[in-house]
């Protein structure tokens, strides 16, 4: 029987790196950024219709040959959390966290938008990727859901101990994982195709785990840093 766990995180917080490491495991697999939360929500809406009530039958992750699946997504927003708990009564959440301004600067560094201030405000809106992810994380914490917080800094500077913390939380026996010879993120033979995006978001270093160090001020306007300096959990 498969066990399911839920990764809620900020983008640019080491998600692809964590997946590339964990997916070496025989007992645990981490999905790519999943549209499953939105699928469940849309299914909920569909289920209110007469056509669905007349006849329904559905499956997901059925053919994954692994016992423990961590599905990454924005699971913690109020609607998604309520729907998830109607399926799994006591879900366990892994929160992968990096300071908000660092995530924001990483996006701006890659995207190089013409209007940086406008783009920052868009990204931190509750309907956009960073803002919605942060809302999800905070709602899980505020509702005292079963969760563990993994900090990006610990993942890149103390990788093995951080992995042991995750395995221990999931009550899965720890496996020795090679953190020096990584591969690009791949699950069941499927990889990210960043060619469909205007920029590359998911390529990682494969020869070492190391954080890029740069000043926030090099990418973010002073007023943005000041405006959003108190967003962190």
C-alpha positions in Angstrom: 0.0 0.0 0.0 1.4 3.4 -1.0 1.8 6.1 1.6 1.4 9.7 0.5 3.1 12.8 2.0 3.0 16.4 0.9 5.8 18.9 0.1 4.7 22.5 0.4 7.5 25.0 -0.4 8.4 28.2 -1.9 9.7 28.2 -5.5 13.4 28.6 -5.9 13.9 27.0 -2.4 15.7 23.9 -3.6 12.8 21.7 -4.6 14.5 20.3 -7.8 17.6 19.6 -5.8 15.8 17.8 -3.1 13.9 15.7 -5.6 17.1 14.8 -7.5 18.6 13.6 -4.2 15.6 11.8 -2.8 14.7 10.1 -6.0 17.8 8.0 -5.7 16.0 6.2 -2.9 14.3 2.9 -3.4 11.6 3.7 -0.8 10.8 7.4 -1.4 10.0 9.4 -4.5 9.3 13.1 -4.8 7.2 14.3 -7.6 7.8 17.4 -9.7 5.6 20.4 -9.0 2.3 18.7 -9.3 -1.0 20.0 -10.7 -2.8 17.5 -8.5 -4.1 20.1 -6.0 -5.8 21.9 -8.8 -7.0 18.6 -10.3 -8.6 17.6 -6.9 -10.2 21.1 -6.6 -11.5 20.9 -10.2 -12.8 17.3 -9.6 -14.6 18.6 -6.5 -16.4 21.1 -8.7 -17.1 18.5 -11.3 -18.5 16.1 -8.7 -21.2 18.7 -7.9 -22.6 18.1 -11.4 -25.2 15.5 -12.3 -23.0 13.9 -15.0 -20.4 12.9 -12.4 -22.9 11.7 -9.9 -24.4 9.5 -12.5 -21.1 7.4 -12.9 -17.6 8.0 -11.6 -14.3 6.2 -11.4 -10.7 7.6 -10.9 -7.0 6.7 -10.1 -3.7 8.5 -9.7 0.0 7.4 -9.1 -1.4 3.9 -9.5 1.6 2.5 -11.4 4.4 4.0 -9.3 6.6 1.2 -8.1 7.4 2.7 -4.7 5.9 2.6 -1.2 6.3 6.3 -0.2 5.3 9.2 -2.5 5.9 12.8 -1.6 3.8 14.9 -3.9 4.8 18.5 -4.3 2.2 21.2 -4.6 0.3 24.1 -3.0 -1.6 21.8 -0.7 -2.0 24.1 2.2 -4.3 26.8 0.9 -7.7 26.6 2.8 -9.7 25.0 0.0 -6.9 22.5 -1.0 -6.2 21.6 2.7 -9.9 20.9 3.4 -10.3 18.8 0.3 -7.0 16.9 1.0 -8.2 16.1 4.6 -11.4 14.7 3.2 -9.2 12.1 1.4 -6.4 11.7 3.9 -7.6 12.5 7.5 -4.1 13.2 8.9 -1.8 14.2 6.1 1.9 14.8 6.8 3.5 17.9 5.3 7.2 18.6 4.5 7.7 22.4 4.3 10.9 23.2 2.3 11.6 26.8 3.2 13.9 29.6 2.0 13.6 33.2 3.0 11.0 34.9 0.8 13.3 37.7 -0.4 15.9 35.1 -1.4 13.3 33.3 -3.5 12.1 36.5 -5.0 15.7 37.6 -5.9 16.4 34.2 -7.5 13.3 34.6 -9.7 14.3 38.2 -10.7 17.9 37.0 -11.4 16.7 34.4 -13.9 13.7 36.3 -15.4 15.4 39.7 -15.8 12.1 41.5 -16.1 12.0 45.1 -17.5 9.9 46.3 -14.6 11.3 44.6 -11.5 9.0 46.2 -9.0 5.9 45.3 -10.9 7.1 41.7 -11.3 7.9 41.4 -7.6 4.5 42.5 -6.7 3.0 40.0 -9.1 5.0 37.1 -7.8 4.0 37.9 -4.2 0.3 38.2 -4.9 -1.8 35.4 -3.4 -2.8 34.3 -6.9 0.8 34.0 -8.1 3.5 31.4 -7.5 5.4 32.8 -4.5 2.5 34.4 -2.8 0.2 31.4 -3.1 3.0 29.0 -1.9 3.6 31.2 1.1 -0.1 31.3 1.9 -0.2 27.5 1.7 2.8 27.2 4.1 1.5 29.6 6.6 -2.0 28.1 6.6 -0.5 24.6 7.4 1.5 26.1 10.3 -1.4 28.2 11.7 -3.7 25.2 11.6 -1.2 23.1 13.4 -1.2 20.4 10.8 1.4 17.6 11.1 4.5 19.1 9.5 8.2 19.4 9.5 10.2 22.4 8.3 13.3 21.8 6.2 15.4 24.9 5.6 17.1 25.4 2.2 20.3 26.4 3.9 20.5 23.2 5.9 19.7 21.2 2.7 22.7 22.6 0.9 25.2 22.8 3.8 24.3 19.7 5.8 22.6 17.5 3.3 22.9 14.1 4.8 21.6 15.1 8.3 18.8 16.9 6.6 17.8 13.8 4.6 17.9 11.8 7.8 15.5 14.2 9.3 13.1 13.7 6.4 13.4 9.9 6.5 12.9 9.9 10.3 9.8 12.1 10.0 8.3 9.8 7.4 9.2 6.8 9.5 11.2 5.2 6.7 14.6 3.5 7.1 17.3 5.8 5.9 19.3 4.9 2.8 22.8 6.1 2.0 22.4 8.5 -0.9 25.2 9.8 -3.1 25.1 13.6 -2.9 28.2 14.1 -5.0 27.1 12.6 -8.3 23.5 13.9 -8.9 21.4 13.6 -12.0 18.9 16.1 -13.3 15.4 15.7 -11.9 13.7 12.6 -13.4 10.8 10.5 -12.2 9.6 7.4 -14.0 11.5 8.5 -17.1 10.0 12.0 -17.3 12.0 15.2 -16.9 11.2 18.9 -16.8 11.0 20.5 -20.2 11.9 24.1 -19.6 11.8 24.7 -23.3 8.1 25.5 -22.8 9.1 28.3 -20.4 10.8 31.6 -21.2 13.7 30.8 -18.9 15.3 27.7 -17.2 14.0 27.0 -13.7 15.0 23.4 -13.1 18.6 22.7 -14.0 20.8 21.8 -11.0 24.5 21.3 -10.5 25.3 17.6 -10.7 28.8 17.5 -9.4 28.2 19.3 -6.0 25.6 20.8 -3.8 26.3 24.5 -3.3 24.2 27.6 -2.7 24.6 30.6 -5.0 25.6 33.6 -2.9 24.6 37.1 -4.1 23.2 40.3 -2.5 19.5 40.9 -2.5 20.2 44.5 -3.4 21.8 43.4 -6.7 18.3 42.2 -7.9 15.6 43.8 -5.7 14.8 47.5 -5.4 15.2 48.9 -1.9 11.5 49.7 -1.5 10.6 46.0 -2.3 13.1 44.7 0.3 11.6 47.1 2.8 8.0 46.3 1.9 8.3 42.6 2.0 10.9 42.1 4.8 8.4 40.8 7.3 6.8 38.0 5.2 8.8 35.1 6.5 7.4 32.4 8.8 
